[in-house]
Amino acid sequence: SLALRIAGSRPVTWLLRTIRPSRGFVRRTFATAVFDPASIPEDMYARAYELSQDPRLTRAFALVYAGVMQEFLHLPELHARLAEWTGATALIWGREDRYIPVRALESARRVFPRASVAVLERCGHCPPVEFPGEVARLLREAGA
């Protein structure tokens, strides 16, 4: 609880809004988010860096990040609100996701019991980047 409060605090949010990451930091972060860094085209690295320097994007990211940290403080209530969703839902997970391990899929399945589920092998945190065609197919099949 304390860690989430600190992570979503105004000083941390301010840092996220004001610090512009280096090109190397963006590359390393993006590269560790996928199973195979070679699957990311150079222009995608360049675009990620460009976006990381945009004050509008960093402001939006900081606000979303702070909001998510606050929501995590009340996870049961969040899960209850999400469970009210009755629309098409697809849970698409990378087996080698380093940020949100595949074991977290169990919680997502409890929240969205009617969701279609796919675990992509040799895939990290960014299935749409690593397997765009497969993700598109899965979303079409799920009606999402």
C-alpha positions, -999 to +999 in steps of 0.1 A: +000+000+000+028+025+009+047+016-022+017+022-044+009+055-027+045+066-033+045+054-069+013+074-076+023+105-056+026+140-070+064+140-069+067+107-088+041+119-113+059+152-117+092+133-124+074+112-150+061+143-167+094+162-167+123+137-172+130+129-208+145+095-211+176+090-232+176+072-265+195+043-249+170+041-220+140+039-244+158+013-265+167-009-234+131-006-220+115-015-253+140-043-259+133-059-225+096-057-231+097-082-260+110-117-262+132-110-292+145-075-295+154-082-331+117-083-338+114-045-333+122-025-365+146+004-361+119+029-371+098+016-341+127+023-317+130+058-333+093+064-329+092+052-293+120+077-285+103+105-304+071+099-284+090+097-251+101+133-257+066+147-264+054+166-233+018+159-242+024+122-242+045+122-210+018+142-193-009+117-204+013+088-193+020+104-159-017+109-153-027+074-163+002+060-143-009+079-111-045+068-117-036+032-120-015+033-088-046+047-070-068+020-085-044-007-073-050+005-037-086-007-042-081-038-063-112-057-052-134-028-062-116-024-095-121-060-103-158-058-094-162-028-118-143-046-146-164-077-141-195-058-150-182-055-186-203-078-208-187-070-241-163-091-261-130-095-243-097-111-254-070-118-229-038-121-250-006-128-230+030-133-239+044-164-222+077-146-216+063-113-204+088-099-179+066-071-166+033-090-159+040-127-157+017-152-173+006-164-139-013-131-135-036-145-163-054-164-135-066-132-119-076-118-153-097-149-160-115-146-127-124-110-136-134-118-172-146-154-171-162-152-206-131-138-222-113-157-250-077-165-238-045-169-258-010-173-245+016-166-272+048-185-271+082-167-275+063-134-268+070-108-241+049-078-229+040-065-264+020-091-283+007-065-309+043-055-316+057-090-317+028-108-334+006-081-350-011-105-374-018-131-348-032-105-323-055-091-351-068-126-358-074-133-322-093-101-317-114-107-348-122-142-335-132-128-301-153-101-316-133-076-297 
